């Protein structure tokens, strides 16, 4: 997929949390391309679902960005919540809020 700083940061969090084997950024005709190595356990993918929460624009007239304060719980229980290009757990320990990017289960 085309690479960006946010995509690389998300891939780093997924790797740190054990959801992917690894990732690399390669040049493809002078444009950076992100390659992610998926991780499997007992023949099944470790990532069962990935739900994008915050989007730049839902319709032409309004955005669909989701933000949460430091005291709000954006998560859904047993999932890894990528918020602030860090896990929800890490953001809480640092006492920060921000945009909720996606949920990973």
N, CA, C and O atoms as a MOPAC input file, in Angstrom:
PM7 MOZYME 1SCF
protein

 N      0.84800 1    -1.17000 1     0.00000 1
 C      0.00000 1     0.00000 1     0.00000 1
 C      0.89000 1     1.22800 1     0.00000 1
 O      2.04900 1     1.14200 1     0.40600 1
 N      0.38200 1     2.37200 1    -0.44400 1
 C      1.17300 1     3.60600 1    -0.36400 1
 C      1.50900 1     3.91500 1     1.09700 1
 O      0.66900 1     3.75600 1     1.98300 1
 N      2.71800 1     4.34700 1     1.33200 1
 C      3.17300 1     4.60900 1     2.69600 1
 C      2.93500 1     6.06300 1     3.08700 1
 O      2.94300 1     6.96100 1     2.24400 1
 N      2.72200 1     6.27500 1     4.38600 1
 C      2.64400 1     7.61000 1     4.97200 1
 C      3.16100 1     7.51100 1     6.40200 1
 O      3.31600 1     6.41200 1     6.93500 1
 N      3.42500 1     8.64800 1     7.01600 1
 C      3.92500 1     8.64200 1     8.39100 1
 C      2.92400 1     8.02100 1     9.35300 1
 O      3.31200 1     7.29800 1    10.27200 1
 N      1.63300 1     8.29600 1     9.15000 1
 C      0.60600 1     7.73800 1    10.04100 1
 C      0.51700 1     6.22500 1     9.86900 1
 O      0.41300 1     5.50300 1    10.86000 1
 N      0.55400 1     5.73500 1     8.64100 1
 C      0.48200 1     4.28900 1     8.39500 1
 C      1.67500 1     3.56900 1     9.01300 1
 O      1.52100 1     2.48900 1     9.58300 1
 N      2.86100 1     4.16100 1     8.90300 1
 C      4.05000 1     3.55500 1     9.50200 1
 C      3.92500 1     3.55200 1    11.02500 1
 O      4.30200 1     2.57300 1    11.66900 1
 N      3.40300 1     4.62700 1    11.60800 1
 C      3.22400 1     4.68700 1    13.06600 1
 C      2.22000 1     3.63500 1    13.52700 1
 O      2.42800 1     2.99700 1    14.55900 1
 N      1.13500 1     3.44400 1    12.77700 1
 C      0.14600 1     2.41600 1    13.11800 1
 C      0.78400 1     1.03500 1    13.00500 1
 O      0.57800 1     0.18800 1    13.87500 1
 N      1.55300 1     0.79700 1    11.94900 1
 C      2.22500 1    -0.49700 1    11.78300 1
 C      3.18300 1    -0.75700 1    12.94000 1
 O      3.29500 1    -1.89300 1    13.40100 1
 N      3.87400 1     0.27500 1    13.41700 1
 C      4.79400 1     0.10300 1    14.54700 1
 C      4.04300 1    -0.30300 1    15.81300 1
 O      4.50400 1    -1.17200 1    16.55300 1
 N      2.89200 1     0.31700 1    16.06700 1
 C      2.09400 1    -0.04900 1    17.23900 1
 C      1.60000 1    -1.48400 1    17.10300 1
 O      1.65400 1    -2.24600 1    18.06900 1
 N      1.11900 1    -1.86700 1    15.91500 1
 C      0.65200 1    -3.24400 1    15.70100 1
 C      1.77600 1    -4.24700 1    15.91100 1
 O      1.54500 1    -5.32600 1    16.45700 1
 N      2.98200 1    -3.91000 1    15.48900 1
 C      4.13200 1    -4.79400 1    15.70300 1
 C      4.47900 1    -4.87500 1    17.18700 1
 O      4.70200 1    -5.96300 1    17.71700 1
 N      4.52400 1    -3.72600 1    17.85300 1
 C      4.85700 1    -3.70000 1    19.28400 1
 C      3.85500 1    -4.50000 1    20.11600 1
 O      4.22700 1    -5.10700 1    21.12000 1
 N      2.59100 1    -4.50300 1    19.70200 1
 C      1.54400 1    -5.21900 1    20.44000 1
 C      1.40600 1    -6.67900 1    20.00000 1
 O      0.58000 1    -7.40800 1    20.55000 1
 N      2.20000 1    -7.11800 1    19.01800 1
 C      2.21500 1    -8.51500 1    18.61100 1
 C      1.14600 1    -8.90700 1    17.60300 1
 O      0.85000 1   -10.09400 1    17.46100 1
 N      0.56400 1    -7.95200 1    16.90500 1
 C     -0.48100 1    -8.26500 1    15.93100 1
 C      0.07100 1    -8.57000 1    14.54200 1
 O     -0.59300 1    -9.25200 1    13.76200 1
 N      1.27100 1    -8.08300 1    14.21200 1
 C      1.88700 1    -8.36200 1    12.91600 1
 C      3.32400 1    -8.81100 1    13.12700 1
 O      3.93200 1    -8.52400 1    14.15800 1
 N      3.86600 1    -9.52500 1    12.12900 1
 C      5.25700 1    -9.97500 1    12.19800 1
 C      6.22400 1    -8.80700 1    12.05400 1
 O      7.22100 1    -8.72000 1    12.77100 1
 N      5.92200 1    -7.91900 1    11.13000 1
 C      6.80100 1    -6.79300 1    10.88500 1
 C      6.30800 1    -5.98800 1     9.69800 1
 O      5.25800 1    -6.27600 1     9.12300 1
 N      7.08900 1    -4.96900 1     9.34000 1
 C      6.74300 1    -4.12500 1     8.19900 1
 C      8.00000 1    -3.51800 1     7.62900 1
 O      9.01600 1    -3.40200 1     8.31400 1
 N      7.92700 1    -3.13000 1     6.36000 1
 C      9.04600 1    -2.48100 1     5.69000 1
 C      8.50500 1    -1.41500 1     4.75200 1
 O      7.40100 1    -1.54000 1     4.22000 1
 N      9.29000 1    -0.37100 1     4.55600 1
 C      8.96000 1     0.66300 1     3.58400 1
 C      9.95400 1     0.52500 1     2.44100 1
 O     11.16400 1     0.61600 1     2.64500 1
 N      9.43200 1     0.30400 1     1.23300 1
 C     10.24300 1     0.15400 1     0.02400 1
 C      9.91900 1     1.27800 1    -0.94400 1
 O      8.82000 1     1.83300 1    -0.92600 1
 N     10.88400 1     1.60700 1    -1.78800 1
 C     10.63800 1     2.58400 1    -2.85900 1
 C     10.10200 1     1.83000 1    -4.06900 1
 O     10.70700 1     0.85800 1    -4.52200 1
 N      8.97600 1     2.27700 1    -4.58400 1
 C      8.36700 1     1.68300 1    -5.76300 1
 C      8.18600 1     2.79800 1    -6.78900 1
 O      7.27700 1     3.61900 1    -6.66700 1
 N      9.05200 1     2.82400 1    -7.79900 1
 C      9.07100 1     3.90300 1    -8.79200 1
 C      9.22600 1     5.26500 1    -8.12200 1
 O      8.60200 1     6.24300 1    -8.53500 1
 N     10.05600 1     5.32000 1    -7.09300 1
 C     10.31600 1     6.57300 1    -6.40100 1
 C      9.28600 1     6.94600 1    -5.35000 1
 O      9.44400 1     7.96000 1    -4.67000 1
 N      8.23400 1     6.14800 1    -5.20200 1
 C      7.19300 1     6.43100 1    -4.20900 1
 C      7.28100 1     5.38000 1    -3.10600 1
 O      7.44100 1     4.19600 1    -3.39900 1
 N      7.18000 1     5.79500 1    -1.83500 1
 C      7.28600 1     4.82000 1    -0.75100 1
 C      6.06600 1     3.88900 1    -0.70800 1
 O      4.92200 1     4.31200 1    -0.87800 1
 N      6.36000 1     2.61800 1    -0.47500 1
 C      5.32200 1     1.59400 1    -0.38500 1
 C      5.50100 1     0.83800 1     0.92800 1
 O      6.61200 1     0.42100 1     1.25600 1
 N      4.42900 1     0.66000 1     1.67300 1
 C      4.46300 1    -0.03600 1     2.96100 1
 C      4.05300 1    -1.48800 1     2.75900 1
 O      2.99400 1    -1.77400 1     2.20000 1
 N      4.89800 1    -2.39500 1     3.21700 1
 C      4.60000 1    -3.83100 1     3.15000 1
 C      4.53500 1    -4.36600 1     4.56800 1
 O      5.45600 1    -4.17200 1     5.36200 1
 N      3.43600 1    -5.04300 1     4.87800 1
 C      3.20400 1    -5.56200 1     6.22600 1
 C      3.17500 1    -7.07800 1     6.18900 1
 O      2.48700 1    -7.67400 1     5.36100 1
 N      3.93000 1    -7.70500 1     7.09500 1
 C      3.92900 1    -9.15800 1     7.23500 1
 C      2.91400 1    -9.55600 1     8.28600 1
 O      3.08100 1    -9.24600 1     9.46600 1
 N      1.86200 1   -10.24300 1     7.86400 1
 C      0.81100 1   -10.65000 1     8.79200 1
 C      1.28800 1   -11.78300 1     9.69200 1
 O      2.17900 1   -12.54700 1     9.32100 1
 N      0.69800 1   -11.88500 1    10.85800 1
 C      1.08200 1   -12.88800 1    11.84500 1
 C     -0.05700 1   -13.88900 1    12.00400 1
 O     -1.23000 1   -13.51600 1    12.00700 1
 N      0.30500 1   -15.17400 1    12.13500 1
 C     -0.68200 1   -16.23600 1    12.29100 1
 C     -0.36700 1   -17.03300 1    13.55000 1
 O      0.79400 1   -17.18200 1    13.93200 1
 N     -1.41100 1   -17.54100 1    14.18600 1
 C     -1.26000 1   -18.40100 1    15.35800 1
 C     -2.17300 1   -19.61000 1    15.14900 1
 O     -3.37600 1   -19.45500 1    14.93700 1
 N     -1.60500 1   -20.79700 1    15.20800 1
 C     -2.35500 1   -22.04900 1    14.99900 1
 C     -3.11600 1   -22.01500 1    13.67400 1
 O     -4.25000 1   -22.48500 1    13.58500 1
 N     -2.47700 1   -21.45400 1    12.65100 1
 C     -3.06800 1   -21.42500 1    11.32600 1
 C     -4.13200 1   -20.36400 1    11.10100 1
 O     -4.70700 1   -20.28900 1    10.01500 1
 N     -4.40100 1   -19.54900 1    12.10100 1
 C     -5.42100 1   -18.49600 1    11.97700 1
 C     -4.75700 1   -17.13100 1    12.10700 1
 O     -3.78900 1   -16.98000 1    12.85200 1
 N     -5.27300 1   -16.13100 1    11.38400 1
 C     -4.68400 1   -14.79800 1    11.50600 1
 C     -4.86800 1   -14.22900 1    12.91100 1
 O     -5.92000 1   -14.40400 1    13.52500 1
 N     -3.83900 1   -13.55000 1    13.41400 1
 C     -3.91100 1   -12.93400 1    14.74300 1
 C     -4.92800 1   -11.78900 1    14.73100 1
 O     -5.68000 1   -11.61800 1    15.69000 1
 N     -4.95300 1   -11.01100 1    13.65600 1
 C     -5.94200 1    -9.93500 1    13.53200 1
 C     -7.21900 1   -10.53300 1    12.95300 1
 O     -7.25700 1   -10.92600 1    11.78700 1
 N     -8.25600 1   -10.59700 1    13.77100 1
 C     -9.53800 1   -11.12600 1    13.30700 1
 C    -10.40700 1   -10.03700 1    12.69700 1
 O    -11.17200 1   -10.29400 1    11.76700 1
 N    -10.28900 1    -8.81200 1    13.22400 1
 C    -11.04700 1    -7.70000 1    12.65000 1
 C    -10.28600 1    -6.40500 1    12.88500 1
 O     -9.56800 1    -6.25300 1    13.87300 1
 N    -10.46000 1    -5.48000 1    11.95800 1
 C     -9.87100 1    -4.16300 1    12.06200 1
 C    -10.93900 1    -3.19500 1    11.58500 1
 O    -11.37100 1    -3.25100 1    10.43300 1
 N    -11.35900 1    -2.31200 1    12.47000 1
 C    -12.44600 1    -1.38400 1    12.16200 1
 C    -11.92200 1     0.04400 1    12.20600 1
 O    -11.43500 1     0.50300 1    13.23900 1
 N    -12.02300 1     0.73700 1    11.09600 1
 C    -11.62000 1     2.14400 1    11.05900 1
 C    -12.71200 1     2.96700 1    11.70800 1
 O    -13.88300 1     2.84300 1    11.35100 1
 N    -12.33900 1     3.80400 1    12.65800 1
 C    -13.31200 1     4.58800 1    13.41000 1
 C    -13.37000 1     6.01200 1    12.89300 1
 O    -14.44200 1     6.49800 1    12.53200 1
 N    -12.25400 1     6.67100 1    12.85400 1
 C    -12.20200 1     8.07600 1    12.48700 1
 C    -11.83900 1     8.20900 1    11.01200 1
 O    -10.84600 1     7.64400 1    10.55400 1
 N    -12.64500 1     8.95400 1    10.28100 1
 C    -12.39000 1     9.18000 1     8.86200 1
 C    -12.36100 1    10.68300 1     8.60700 1
 O    -13.05300 1    11.43800 1     9.29000 1
 N    -11.56700 1    11.12700 1     7.63400 1
 C    -11.51300 1    12.56200 1     7.36800 1
 C    -12.86000 1    13.13900 1     6.94200 1
 O    -13.20100 1    14.26500 1     7.30600 1
 N    -13.62600 1    12.36300 1     6.16900 1
 C    -14.89200 1    12.89800 1     5.69400 1
 C    -15.87800 1    11.75900 1     5.46300 1
 O    -15.58700 1    10.83200 1     4.70700 1
 N    -17.03800 1    11.82100 1     6.10600 1
 C    -18.07600 1    10.81000 1     5.90200 1
 C    -18.92400 1    11.16200 1     4.69300 1
 O    -19.26500 1    10.29000 1     3.89500 1
 N    -19.25900 1    12.41500 1     4.55600 1
 C    -20.01600 1    12.90600 1     3.40500 1
 C    -19.34000 1    14.17900 1     2.92800 1
 O    -18.34200 1    14.60700 1     3.50800 1
 N    -19.85800 1    14.77000 1     1.90400 1
 C    -19.27000 1    16.00600 1     1.39200 1
 C    -19.41100 1    17.15000 1     2.38900 1
 O    -18.63100 1    18.10200 1     2.35000 1
 N    -20.39000 1    17.07100 1     3.27700 1
 C    -20.68000 1    18.19200 1     4.16400 1
 C    -20.13400 1    18.04900 1     5.57700 1
 O    -19.99200 1    19.04200 1     6.29000 1
 N    -19.83000 1    16.83600 1     5.98400 1
 C    -19.39400 1    16.67700 1     7.37500 1
 C    -18.28600 1    15.64000 1     7.49400 1
 O    -18.20000 1    14.71100 1     6.69100 1
 N    -17.45700 1    15.80700 1     8.48400 1
 C    -16.40400 1    14.84900 1     8.77100 1
 C    -16.90100 1    13.79900 1     9.74000 1
 O    -17.98000 1    13.93000 1    10.31900 1
 N    -16.11600 1    12.77100 1     9.91100 1
 C    -16.49600 1    11.70200 1    10.82700 1
 C    -15.35200 1    11.37400 1    11.76800 1
 O    -15.14400 1    10.21100 1    12.11400 1
 N    -14.62300 1    12.36800 1    12.17700 1
 C    -13.51500 1    12.14000 1    13.10400 1
 C    -14.06300 1    11.91000 1    14.50600 1
 O    -14.98200 1    12.60200 1    14.94400 1
 N    -13.48900 1    10.92400 1    15.21200 1
 C    -13.90400 1    10.62400 1    16.57800 1
 C    -12.77800 1    10.98200 1    17.51400 1
 O    -11.64500 1    10.53500 1    17.33400 1
 N    -13.08000 1    11.77900 1    18.50100 1
 C    -12.08800 1    12.17100 1    19.49800 1
 C    -12.56400 1    11.71800 1    20.86300 1
 O    -13.76100 1    11.55700 1    21.10200 1
 N    -11.61900 1    11.52000 1    21.74100 1
 C    -11.97100 1    11.18900 1    23.11600 1
 C    -11.05100 1    11.95500 1    24.04300 1
 O     -9.87900 1    12.18600 1    23.74500 1
 N    -11.60900 1    12.33700 1    25.16100 1
 C    -10.81400 1    13.00200 1    26.18400 1
 C    -10.01000 1    11.98900 1    26.95900 1
 O    -10.18600 1    10.78300 1    26.78400 1
 N     -9.14300 1    12.46000 1    27.80000 1
 C     -8.29700 1    11.52300 1    28.53900 1
 C     -9.08100 1    10.66800 1    29.51500 1
 O     -8.62400 1     9.58400 1    29.87800 1
 N    -10.26500 1    11.12800 1    29.95800 1
 C    -11.06200 1    10.35300 1    30.90700 1
 C    -12.13500 1     9.50700 1    30.23600 1
 O    -12.79700 1     8.71200 1    30.90400 1
 N    -12.32000 1     9.66300 1    28.93000 1
 C    -13.32700 1     8.88200 1    28.21600 1
 C    -12.72900 1     7.55600 1    27.77700 1
 O    -11.52800 1     7.45000 1    27.52900 1
 N    -13.57300 1     6.56100 1    27.68800 1
 C    -13.12200 1     5.24200 1    27.23800 1
 C    -13.59700 1     5.02500 1    25.81200 1
 O    -14.77500 1     4.73700 1    25.59800 1
 N    -12.69300 1     5.15800 1    24.81100 1
 C    -13.11300 1     4.96100 1    23.43500 1
 C    -13.20300 1     3.49300 1    23.05400 1
 O    -13.78600 1     3.16000 1    22.02200 1
 N    -12.63800 1     2.61400 1    23.86500 1
 C    -12.49200 1     1.21800 1    23.49900 1
 C    -13.73200 1     0.37300 1    23.62900 1
 O    -14.80400 1     0.82600 1    24.03000 1
 N    -13.53400 1    -0.88400 1    23.27000 1
 C    -14.62100 1    -1.86200 1    23.30100 1
 C    -14.16900 1    -3.11500 1    24.03600 1
 O    -14.30300 1    -4.22100 1    23.51300 1
 N    -13.64800 1    -2.96000 1    25.21500 1
 C    -13.33300 1    -4.12000 1    26.03700 1
 C    -12.04800 1    -4.82300 1    25.66000 1
 O    -10.96300 1    -4.33000 1    25.96600 1
 N    -12.15100 1    -5.99300 1    24.98800 1
 C    -10.99700 1    -6.84500 1    24.76900 1
 C    -10.19900 1    -6.50000 1    23.51400 1
 O     -9.26100 1    -7.22000 1    23.17300 1
 N    -10.54000 1    -5.44300 1    22.83500 1
 C     -9.84000 1    -5.07800 1    21.61000 1
 C     -8.66000 1    -4.15900 1    21.89400 1
 O     -8.59900 1    -3.49100 1    22.92600 1
 N     -7.72300 1    -4.14500 1    20.94700 1
 C     -6.64900 1    -3.15700 1    20.97900 1
 C     -7.21000 1    -1.90200 1    20.35200 1
 O     -7.66400 1    -1.93800 1    19.20800 1
 N     -7.19300 1    -0.81200 1    21.05600 1
 C     -7.73200 1     0.43900 1    20.55400 1
 C     -6.57000 1     1.33800 1    20.16500 1
 O     -5.80300 1     1.78800 1    21.01600 1
 N     -6.45300 1     1.59100 1    18.87200 1
 C     -5.39800 1     2.48900 1    18.42200 1
 C     -5.91800 1     3.90300 1    18.51200 1
 O     -6.79600 1     4.30900 1    17.75000 1
 N     -5.38500 1     4.62500 1    19.42200 1
 C     -5.79300 1     6.00200 1    19.61900 1
 C     -4.53200 1     6.82600 1    19.75200 1
 O     -3.60800 1     6.45500 1    20.47600 1
 N     -4.49700 1     7.93700 1    19.05800 1
 C     -3.37300 1     8.86100 1    19.16800 1
 C     -2.09000 1     8.23700 1    18.64700 1
 O     -1.00900 1     8.61300 1    19.10100 1
 N     -2.16600 1     7.31700 1    17.73000 1
 C     -1.07300 1     6.50700 1    17.20800 1
 C     -0.28600 1     5.91000 1    18.37200 1
 O      0.94300 1     5.83700 1    18.36800 1
 N     -1.04900 1     5.49700 1    19.34400 1
 C     -0.55800 1     4.71500 1    20.47200 1
 C     -1.76500 1     3.94100 1    20.97800 1
 O     -2.90100 1     4.25600 1    20.62200 1
 N     -1.53300 1     2.95400 1    21.78600 1
 C     -2.65400 1     2.20200 1    22.32500 1
 C     -3.42400 1     3.06300 1    23.32200 1
 O     -2.88900 1     4.01000 1    23.89700 1
 N     -4.66800 1     2.71600 1    23.50700 1
 C     -5.49000 1     3.41400 1    24.49000 1
 C     -4.86800 1     3.28600 1    25.87400 1
 O     -4.88500 1     4.22900 1    26.66500 1
 N     -4.32500 1     2.11900 1    26.15400 1
 C     -3.68600 1     1.86300 1    27.45300 1
 C     -2.53200 1     2.83600 1    27.70000 1
 O     -2.40400 1     3.38600 1    28.79300 1
 N     -1.69200 1     3.04600 1    26.68300 1
 C     -0.54600 1     3.95200 1    26.82600 1
 C     -1.01100 1     5.39900 1    26.96500 1
 O     -0.45700 1     6.15600 1    27.76200 1
 N     -2.03300 1     5.78800 1    26.18700 1
 C     -2.54300 1     7.15900 1    26.26900 1
 C     -3.10600 1     7.44500 1    27.65900 1
 O     -2.90700 1     8.53200 1    28.20200 1
 N     -3.80700 1     6.47200 1    28.23000 1
 C     -4.35400 1     6.64200 1    29.57800 1
 C     -3.24100 1     6.81400 1    30.60500 1
 O     -3.33800 1     7.64700 1    31.50600 1
 N     -2.18100 1     6.01500 1    30.46200 1
 C     -1.08100 1     6.12000 1    31.43600 1
 C     -0.37600 1     7.47000 1    31.33400 1
 O      0.17700 1     7.96000 1    32.31900 1
 N     -0.39600 1     8.07600 1    30.13300 1
 C      0.21700 1     9.38500 1    29.94900 1
 C     -0.75400 1    10.52200 1    30.21100 1
 O     -0.35600 1    11.68600 1    30.24900 1
 N     -2.04400 1    10.18500 1    30.39400 1
 C     -3.04600 1    11.19700 1    30.70100 1
 C     -3.37700 1    12.10800 1    29.53100 1
 O     -3.58700 1    13.30700 1    29.71400 1
 N     -3.42600 1    11.53700 1    28.31300 1
 C     -3.72900 1    12.34500 1    27.13600 1
 C     -4.97700 1    11.82600 1    26.43000 1
 O     -5.33900 1    10.65800 1    26.57100 1
 N     -5.62400 1    12.69000 1    25.67900 1
 C     -6.75700 1    12.32300 1    24.83300 1
 C     -6.35400 1    12.49700 1    23.38700 1
 O     -5.20800 1    12.84600 1    23.10200 1
 N     -7.29000 1    12.25700 1    22.45600 1
 C     -6.97700 1    12.44700 1    21.04700 1
 C     -7.96800 1    11.77600 1    20.14000 1
 O     -9.06500 1    11.41000 1    20.56100 1
 N     -7.58500 1    11.61600 1    18.89300 1
 C     -8.44500 1    11.02800 1    17.86900 1
 C     -8.35800 1     9.50700 1    17.91100 1
 O     -7.26200 1     8.94900 1    17.96700 1
 N     -9.49900 1     8.83900 1    17.88500 1
 C     -9.55300 1     7.37600 1    17.86000 1
 C     -9.47000 1     6.94500 1    16.40000 1
 O    -10.35900 1     7.26200 1    15.60900 1
 N     -8.41400 1     6.22900 1    16.03900 1
 C     -8.20400 1     5.85300 1    14.64600 1
 C     -8.90200 1     4.55900 1    14.27000 1
 O     -9.60800 1     4.50900 1    13.26200 1
 N     -8.71700 1     3.50600 1    15.06600 1
 C     -9.31900 1     2.21700 1    14.72400 1
 C     -9.35100 1     1.30300 1    15.93500 1
 O     -8.71400 1     1.55600 1    16.95700 1
 N    -10.12700 1     0.21600 1    15.78100 1
 C    -10.17200 1    -0.85800 1    16.77200 1
 C     -9.62000 1    -2.11400 1    16.11700 1
 O     -9.92800 1    -2.39000 1    14.95800 1
 N     -8.81200 1    -2.87800 1    16.83900 1
 C     -8.24400 1    -4.11700 1    16.32400 1
 C     -8.61000 1    -5.23800 1    17.29000 1
 O     -8.44900 1    -5.10400 1    18.50300 1
 N     -9.10400 1    -6.34500 1    16.73800 1
 C     -9.41900 1    -7.51100 1    17.57700 1
 C     -8.80300 1    -8.73900 1    16.97300 1
 O     -8.94500 1    -9.83300 1    17.51900 1

